[in-house]
Amino acid sequence: MVQSALSEKNAPPAAEWRRDLLAFAALAIIVLVVFVSQGAVYSVRVMAEAGCYALLALGLTIQWGYAGMFNIGIMGFLAAGAASSMLISFPANPKFWASPGPMLIVVFIAKLVACGVAIWLANKAERIGISRRLKGVVVTLVLIASFIVISRHMTRMSHEIESTSGWIGGLGLPVLVGWAVAGVVAAIIAWAVGKICLGLRSDYLAIATLGIAAIIKTFLKNADWLTRGTLTVSPLPWPVPTPANGHFILARSLYLSVVVVIMVLLYLLLQRAYYAPWGRMMRAIRDNEDAAEAMGKDVTKRRLQIFVLGCIPMGVGGAMLIHFAQIYDPSAFVDLNYTFLIWVMVIVGGAGNNRGAIFGAVFVYIVWTVSAPIALWLFHLVAYYGHQWVGWQPPSDLDSRALEMRVFVVGLAITLVLRYAPRGVLPEPQARH
């Protein structure tokens, strides 16, 4: 009886259910039109990639929708997760394991840990009677010494690996293990970033996360010994059989099934968390941080917790995307595709609504991918009739102009949504008592 009452309390009212059903029915019609007009091979690919973007959108809606945290460094966590999964699942490089490289990496990790411990001890210097001013000097000296030690070893290590084996290669473990590690690595980076940046105001937090993302991308792009840099890594393995003998539909459908299962599991967990006391506490911190702190809540700790939790799906989603494309290219990680587009998905779908994040991801990604061929068809139609009727000579770069039209179409879509549905197509459910 109590469980039934709680379920009724937490369940959206009939109007919200009807709204959601209508929105997803309209989305299903759009998907059907894409399948009919573009073919099954292309359409299944679009849906698989849209499912990966849905995970990224769910990660952002945890941070922005639940806690109001303005993270525009999504690309960095996505790229770090992708690189981690590639290193875990790609086949091993025998030349590397036969070289001094493994021992150099072990020594590097040991030095990294030692420097981390030294920095931590320097930060605790006041416990042994060192004054605050002298503590700052000690911390600065330890940071400088740590940077010199680590950078020198990394220079020697990268030169040795690149000259003897090219790069370190992978570990050849199952892809699902790589995806799990991608989430863990993204969480560790998020924890480190959060410990430094979460005390900042929302606008400064946005700038900080953007800078962190640029640092991560630059490192991965230039670390030839670790990721092959701009030389790329391919073909990446799949958790299901890869396309063979032209069976693209079956292989991509199986990959899509794996993505959907993971997305549904994450959605169910987030729905449970949203209506649990933890979710209500996070929304209370978002709506009135001072009041939540006055009630005895550790706001900084909770903000760090949700920042880390939100970055886990970003790392996993990034790994899924590069494995589906079967190529790892750090140069391909650009803010337009992996930060701006995900923000558009959450805003269009509705921040704070998990179903809205999924709806926005699928809808916006379909618009993003299908608008280019539609624009190209329209351009060629106008060019043909313009030439037939008035002798107009179209420009030679119609194809590239059609590709850029997707930016205009997505911008138009978000403008219309902000004008007529400021809280998104599926806004966050209102509190019910």
LODRENVEX-302404 format. One record per residue: residue in one letter; x, y, z of N, C-alpha, C in turn. Coordinates in pm, whole numbers, plus 50000, padded with zeros to 5 digits. Layout:
<pts>
AXYZXYZXYZ...
</pts>
This chain:
<pts>
M500824988150000500005000050000500875012650000V501915012450088502825023850095503575025349964Q504045013849906504755014149779503875019749669S502595015849668501665020849567501475035849580A501375040549705501205055049726502425062849679L503635057249707504845063949663504935064249512S504525053349449504565052849303503625063149243E502435064549302501495074549252502035088649272K502715090749383503265103949410504375107449312N505225097449279506365099949194506025099449046A504885093649011504535092248870504085105648814P504485108748691504035121248630502525121148613P501865132748617500425133248597500085129548453A498775127448430498315122848299498695132548188A498635145548215498965155348111500425153948067E501315151648163502725150048128502945137148049W502245126448087502365113948011501875115847868R500755122747851500245125047715501225133447633R501775143647696502755152047628503965143947582D504475135347673505635127247639505315117247528L504145111047537503765101347434503625108047297L503035119847294502895126947168504255130847111A505145135347198506475139447151507235127547093F507215116147164507945104547115507235098246994A505915099646985505225094846865505645103046744A505725116246761506195124746651507635121446614L508455118546716509845114746688509905101546613A509035092146648508995079246577508615081146431I507705090446404507335093246265508535099046189I509275107846253510475113546190511485102546160V511685093446255512615082346234512155073546118L510845070946112510305062846003510535069545867V510345082645862510585090045737512055089045695V512955089845793514375088545763514685074645708F514095064245767514325050645719513825049045575V512655054445548512065052945414512855060845311S513265073045345513915081845248515405079145232Q516095075045340517545073545336518015059045330G517135049645354517545035645352517925030645490A517845017445507518055011445639519515012345684V520465010445591521875010445630522265023845692Y521935034545623522265047945673521475051145799S520205047545802519325051145914519745044146043V520115031246033520565024146153521845030346207R522715034646117523935041546161523595054246237V522665062046184522255074546250521675071746388M520845061446398520215058346526521245053346629A522245045646583523285041046675524085052846729E524445062046641525185073846686524305082746774A523005083746742522105091646825521985085646965G521995072146974521965065747105523205069047188C524375069547122525595073447193525495087847242Y524945096547158524765110547199523745111647313A522775102547317521815102747427522505100447561L523515091747563524285089747686525005102647726L525585109447628526265122047657525275132447709A524085132947649523065142447694522585139147835L522465126447867522075122548003523145126748104G524405125448066525485129948154525405144848181L525115152748075525015167248093523765170948172T522655163848151521435167348225521585164048373I522455154548408522765152148550523395164648609Q524365170348537525095181848590524285194748582W523735197748465523025210248446521585209548499G520885198648466519485197548505519295194748652Y520165186448711520015182948852520655193248945A521825198548903522595206948995522925220748941G522535223748817522795237048762524255240048738M525075229848708526505231448688526785233448539F527455244448505527655248448366528975242848314N528915230748261530105223848210530145225048058I531095232648006531265233147861532595226847819G533065217647903534265209947868533935195547839I532735193047787532285179447759533255172147669M533775179247568534685173147472535895166747540G536415173047644537585167747711537325154247777F536215153147850535895140547916535555129747813L534885133847707534555124647598535825119347532A536775128347503538025124347438538865115447528A538905118647658539665110447752539085096347760G537745095247766537115082147768537375074447640A537315081247526537575074647399538985069247391A539965077447433541355073047430541585061147523S540965061547641541135050647737540595037547681S539405038047622538805025947566539645020647451M540175029547368541035025347259542265018047311L542905023447415544105017147470543805003747536I542625002147590542274989647657541934978847556S541214982247450540644972047361541434969647233F542284978947192543034976847067544094966047088P544384958146984545394947446999546754952747043A547494944247111548784948147165549814950447055N550814958647087551934961346997553154953547046P553514942246980554614933847031555934941447041K556194950946949557454958346953557574966247082F556464971647129556524979447253556884970647371W556254959047383556484950347497557874944147496A558534944247379559904939147371560934950147388S560494962447413561384973947427561464978247573P562314988047605562374993247742561145001547781G560205003447687559055011947711558235008447834P557854995647854557034992247972557674996248104M558994993948117559654997748241559675012848260L559855020248150559835034848159558475039748206I557395033348159556045037348201555825034248348V556315022748394556185019248536556905029648623V558115033348583558865043348658558155056848655F557565060248539556825072848526555635073048622I554895062148628553745061548720554205062848864A555325056348897555855057249032556245071649066K556885078448972557265092448996556025101249007L555005098248925553765106048931553105104749067V553065092349118552465090049250553285096949359A554615095849348555475102249449555295117349450C555205123249332555005137749324553635141649380G552625133549352551305136249407551305135749558V551985125949614552085124949760552835136949818A553905140949748554685152449796553855165149796I553045167149691552175178949685551125178549795W550575166549820549575165149927550185168250063L551395163150088552065165850215552385180750230A552785187250119553085201550125551845209550161N550685205150113549435211950146549035210150292K549585199950357549285197450498550405202650589A551265211350535552445215750609552105223050738E550935229650744550615237150865550415228050986R550205215350963550005205951075551295203351152I552435206651090553705204651162554305218051204G553465228451208553885241251261554395251251161I554335248251031554785257650929553715268450908S554125280950901553185291950886552525291650749R551425298950736550675299150610551525304850496R552275315650524553095321550419554205311950375L554855305550470555915295950437555345283750367K554115280050403553465268750336553305271450187G552935283750151552805287250009554115285649935V555205289650001556525288149938556855273349919V556565265250021556855250850012556035244349901V554755247449894553905241649789554405245549651T554785258349636555295262949506556555255549466L557485254049561558735246949530558485232349495V557565225949567557255211849539556605210649401L555715219849365555075219549233556115221249123I557055230549140558095232649039558975220349025A559385214649139560225202749135559485191049071S558205189449103557415178649045557295180248894F557055192548850556935195048705558235191648634I559365195348690560665192548627560895177448619V560635170348728560865155848731559975148748630I558685152048631557735145148544557985148448397S558215161348367558405165248227559685159248169R560755158848248561995152848198561815138048169H561175130948261560965116648239560035114248119M559005122348105558085120547993558785123047860T559665133047856560405135847732561265123847694R561985118447790562835106747763561985094747725M560885092547797560015080947772559375081647634S558835093247597558185094447466559175092547353H560385098147367561395096447262561785081847247E561955074947359562355060847355561275052247290I560025054347328558925046247274558725048947125E558725061747086558495065146946559625060146856S560845059946907561985055646824562105040546814T561615033246914561765018646912560525011146865S559345015946904558125008446871557015016846810G557205029746795556185038246736555195043546838W554505034446907553575038147014553335025847100I552615027547210552525016547306551525005847263G550555009247178549534999347141548504997447250G547664987347232546594984947329546874972747415L545844968647489545944956847575545154945047521G544324947247420543574936347359542474930547446L541954938147542540894933247629539534935347564P538464929147614537124930947555536684945547552V535884948647453535444962447433534644967547552L533784959047609532984963447724533864967347842V535014960547856535974964547959536514978447928G536794980847800537264994147759536255004947789W534975001947766533945011947795533865014747945A533985004348026533955006248171535135014748217V536325011848162537505019648197537345034148152A536695036148036536455049747988535655057748090G534625051648148533845058448250534665061448375V535525052048413536355054048533537365065348511V538005065448394538995075948365538325089648362A537155090548297536435103248296536065107648437A535705098048523535355101348662536575106448738I537735100148716538955104448787539345118648745I539285121348614539615134848566538595144948621A537325140948623536295149948675536525152848823W536955142948898537235145049041538355155149058A539445153448979540575162748989540155176848949V539395177948839538935191048794537985197148897G537085188948950536115193849046536755198849175K537775192049222538455196349345539055210249329I539435213549204540065226449179539045237249146C538035233549064537185243648999535805245449059L535305236149139533915237049180533655248149281G534695254249332534485265749419534265278649341L534395277749207534225289749123532765292349095R532445304849055531115308149009530835300948878S529555300148838529165292348723529875296748595D530045310148575530705314648454532185311248454Y532835312448570534235308648578534415293548567L533455286048618533505271448603533435267648456A532595274548380532485271748237533815274248167I534455285448198535745288648137536795278248176A536785274048303537765264348350537595250948281T536355246148270536135233248205536465233948056L536215245247993536595246847853538115246047836G538845252347927540295251647922540825237647946I540215230448042540625216648069540415208047946A539275209847878538995202047757540045204547650A540445217247633541465220547533542805214247569I543135213847698544395207747742544375192747712I543275186147743543185171647719543315168647570K542595176147488542665173747344544075176147291T544715186847333546065189947287547045179047327F546915174047450547805163347495547615150747411L546355146647392546085134447316546515135847170K546385147847117546735150146976548235149646955N549005153547057550455154347041551215142847107A550535134447181551195123047248551255111247152D552145112147052552245101346953552595087947017W553375088247125553775075747191552595068747257L551555076447289550405070847361549225068047269T548905077247178547685076147096547955076446945R549215076946904549615078546764549265092346709G548725100846792548445114546751547555115346630T547975123446533547165125446412547265113846314L548065103746343548155092046254546925083146267T546145084846372544905077546400545165062746430V544175056446490544225042146524542975035546468S543125025146390541985017946333542455004346282P541544994646263540114995246299539904991246444L539064998746512538744995446651537724984046656P537844975446755536904964046765535524968246813W534574959446792533204961346839532874951046947P531874953947032531424943647128530564932947062V530174935146937529404925546858530154923346727P529764913246647530464911146520530424923546431T531564926946373531654938446283531064935046147P530724945146067530154942345935531074933645850A530534922945796531314913745712530434909345595N531054908345479530344904045358529154913145327G529274925945361528214935445329527024935145421H527084927845534525954927045628525974938945724F525854950745670525934962845753524704964245841I523544960945789522304963045866522314954445992L522664941645978522674932646093523694937046197A524914940146153525974943946247525634956946319R525174966846243524844979546305523624978446396S522694969646361521524967546447521934961346579L522894952046575523384945946699524094956446785Y524894964846722525574975446796524544985046857L523534988546778522464997246828521764990846947S521574977746945520924970847057521734972247185V523064970847174523924972347291523814986547346V523844996447256523755010447298522415013047368V521335007747312520015010047370519905003747508V520434991647525520384984947655521104993447761I522304998347729523055006547824522315019647853M521735025647748521005038147765519785036147854V519055025247834517855022547915518245020048061L519305012548084519755010048221520125023048291L520855031748219521225044648278519985053048305Y519035052948212517805060648230517035055948354L516925042848373516195037648489516895041548619L518225040948620518975044948740518765059748769L518785067948666518615082348686517195085748730Q516205078648675514835080948718514675077748866R515275066648907515185062949050515895073249137A517055078049090517795087949168517065101249172Y516395104849063515725117849055514645119249161Y513855108649181512735109249276513135104749417A514395100549433514875096449565515265108749646P515475107349776515925118749858517185125349805W518095117149748519325122749691519005132649579G518085128849490517705137649380517045150449429R516195149249529515535161249584516575170449649M517565164549713518615172549775519415180149669M519745173249557520515179949452519725191449390R518435189549371517625200349314517475211849414A517465208549542517425219149645518705227449641I519835220849623521105228149612521105236749486R520565231349378520495238949252519615251349268D518475249949332517505260849340517885271349443N518495267049554518865276649658520025270749738E521215273549691522415267749752522595272149897D522315284849926522495289950062521535283150159A520275281250115519295274750203519685260250228A520165253450125520575239550143521755238550240E522685247950229523835247750319523395250950461A522405259650477521895262950610521205251050675M520695241850591520045229750643521045218750676G522345221850666523375212250704523905203650592K523575206850466524065198950354525465203550315D526325193850285527685196950239527615199650089V527415212350053527155216149915528345212949826T529535216249871530725213849789530905199049761K530735190849861530885176349843529835171049746R528605175549759527545170649672527725175349528R528195187649511528455192649377529575184749310L530605181549386531685173249332531155159449295Q530315154049379529745140849353528965140549223I528115150349201527295150149081528105153948957F529155161848973530025164848860530725152148812V531185144148906531835131548871530845121948807L529655120648867528645111548813528225115648672G528125128648645527735133048513528795130448408C530065130348447531135128248350531295113448313I530805104148395530935089948362530225086548232P528935090348212528305087448081528985094647965M529625105847992530345112747885531525104447837G532275098747931533395090247893532945077847820V531875071447871531365059247806530795062447668G530045073447657529475077347528530555080447425G531635086947468532735089647376533385076847327A533545067047417534105054147377533195047047277M531895047347301530945041047208531005047247069L531135060547064531155067346935532375063446853I533565063346914534755060246834534805045446795H534265036746880534255022546844533275019946730F532165027246729531215025446620531825030146488A532555041346491533225046246371534445037846336Q534935029746432536085020946416537385028446390I537445041046432538685048746416538815058546531Y540025059546585540315069446689541175080346628D540645092446623541345103846566541165115646660P542195119046739542035130046835541755143446768S542125145046641541835157546571540345159346544A539605148246548538165148946516537335154346631F537915155346749537165160446864537135175746858V536005181046816535835195546805534655199746891D534715211946941533685216747033532315217446968L532255220246838530965221346771530185208346781N530855197046755530185184046755530025178146893Y530955180746983530985173447109530795182147233T530425194547216530025202947330528775210847294F528875219147190527735227447150526525218847114L526735208347035525615200146991524925193247108I525695188947207525115182147323524325192047409W524815204247421524055214447492522725217247421V522765217647288521525219747212520545208447239M521045196147245520175184647271519475185947405V520215189747509519625190847643518645202547649I518995213647587518105225347590516825222647513V516935216547395515755213447316514895203047386G515505192547439514725182047505514115186647636G514885194147715514385198647845515355194947956A516045204948011517015202348117516295197048242G516895187148306516315181348426515315170348400N515045167248274514115156448238514905145948162N515015133948218515805123448154515215119248020R513885118448013513265115347884513495126647785G513505138947836513775150347750515175149847691A516155145347771517525144247720517605134047607I516925122747623516925112447518516205117547394F515045123747414514295129447301515135139747227G515725149047302516515159647239517715154147164A518375143747220519545138047154519165131847020V518125123747019517725117046895517225127246793F516375136346836515795146146743516875155146683V517715160946769518725170346719519735163146632Y520115150946669521115143946586520545140346449I519265136746444518645134246313518635146946230V518255158146291518275170846220519695174146173W520665171746259522065174846229522575166846110T522245154046102522775145445997521955145945867V520645146845881519795146145762519685159645692S519925170645763519775183745700520765185845586A521955179845595522945181645488522475175545355P522065162545351521585157245222520315164045171I519435168145263518225175245219518595188745158A519515195945225519965208845171520665207045037L521455196445021522125193944894521115191144783W520085183444816519035180744717518325193544675L518015202144771517365214844741518265223944659F519565224244693520505232644620520595228344473H520705215144452520795210244314519485212644238L518355211744308517065214444244516985229144200V517385238244290517385252444256518375255344144A519545248744150520565250944046520065246343910Y519385234843908518895229543780517855238743718Y516825242343797515775250743742516265265043718G517195269743803517765282943779518515283643647H519235272743615519955272343489518995270943370Q517945262743388516995260643279516175273243250W515785280643354514875291843334515595304943302V516645307843375517305320943357518785319743323G519265307543302520675305843267521635308343381W521175306643505522025309343622523095298743637Q524315302943660525425293743682525675292243832P525345280643891525525278944036526995278344074P527325281744198528725280644244529175266044246S530465264044240531005250444231531085243344366D530885250544475531045244544608529705242044676L528725237444598527415234744657527475224144765D528305213944745528385202944842528825208044979S529875216144982530355221145112529365230945173R528685238645090527685247845143526495240245204A526135229245141525045221145195525425215045329L526695211145344527145205545471527055215845583E527375228245551527315238745653525885242845687M524925239045605523535242545633523035236245761R523645225145802523165218645924523365227646046V524395236046044524605245346155523445255346159F523055260146041521925269446034520635262846081V520405250446037519165243546071519085240946221V520195236346281520205233946425520035247146501G520665257846454520475270846517519035275546508L518405273146393516995276846378516115268646472A516435255746485515635247146572515705251746717I516915254746765517035258846905516415272646926T516445281446825515795294546837514285292946851L513705284246770512255282046777511855275946910V512665266446958512345260047086512425270247200L513475278347201513605288447306512505298947300R511985301147180510905310947166509565305447213Y509255293047173507915287647200507895277247314A509045272047354509105262647467510405265147543P510485276047619511745279947684512325269247774R511505260647831512005250147919512225237047845G512125237147714512345225147635511045218547594V511145209447498509955202347451509345194047563L510185187647643509735179747758510365185647884P509785196047940510405202848054510445193948178E511235198248273511375190948399510025189948470P509685178048521508395176748592508305186248711Q507145191848731506925200948842506825192948972A507245199249081507185192749212505735190049248R505505178049301504145174249344504185170049491H503225174249564503185171349709501945163049742
</pts>
